[in-house]
Amino acid sequence: MIHPSAIIDSSATVGENVTIGPYSIVGPEVVIGDNTWIGPHVVLKGPTRIGKNNRISQFSSIGDDPQDKKYNNDKESILEIGDNNVIREFCTINRGTTEGGGKTVVGNDNWIMAYVHIAHDCILGNRIIFANYSAVAGHVIVEDNVIFGGYSGVHQFCRVGRHSFTAVASIVVKDVPPYLIVSGNTARPSGLNREGLKRHGFSNDTINLLRKAYKAVYREGLTVKDALEKLEPLVESSDEVRNFAAFISSSTRGIVR
């Protein structure tokens, strides 16, 4: 299962039933979980921990040094990747920095298409889709079930809320609340991600409550403070509206508007 031209450092740990393709390099302090497939010409650098059942395609660079001028061979610099992720061709995922907490994290069941960049200290959840050429800068937090359209970019320190969707070539410079569609350069809200919510089994009642919450924040000309006050009755009857309101109230960069 390991091609004879692959180079594997003696300190690396390779699980059971792992495939490593021709000319791939597995560096020191790399851990590869069971049933993971590594294509040809992949470079894995540690400290990096990769879970089970992942698929990493050719010419990807996983776990290399952060692209941060302040990085100076920090002792705390780790990449953690969960299970069941698909990472396609020419992707780059960098380790963390001491100032950013030391760790870049990619969760489970993510689909990362070709030429995607995930920078240092990002914390990514589960079931995220990155279309081709999308990228997130350092210290970005992405919650579960987000979809990034091709060529989308997210500014450092932004947060992207669960079940949100960025249209093609969106440039995100502020926080994206959950359940939204955003588009443009710079990204602005384009409505509630109703189709995505339906596909994930949200009820019509829940979607209608989220529509009311969206209108209060984005359609009625209210300040964020006044909009959050208007949401208080809805928060009592919907966990999703509570998530929406809590995300907005905790934003330090401000939200897309």
Secondary structure, DSSP 8 states (H G I E B T S, - for coil): -B-TT-EE-TT-EE-TT-EE-TT-EE-TTEEE-TT-EE-TT-EE-SSEEE-SS-EE-TT-EEEE--S-TT-SS-S--EEEE-SS-EE-TT-EEE---TTTTSEEEE-SS-EE-TT-EE-TT-EE-SS-EE-TT-EE-TT-EE-TT-EE-TT-EE-TT-EE-TT-EE-TT-EE-SBB-TTEEEETBTTEEEEE-HHHHHHTT--HHHHHHHHHHHHHHHTS---HHHHHHHHHHHHTT-HHHHHHHHHHHT-SS-B--
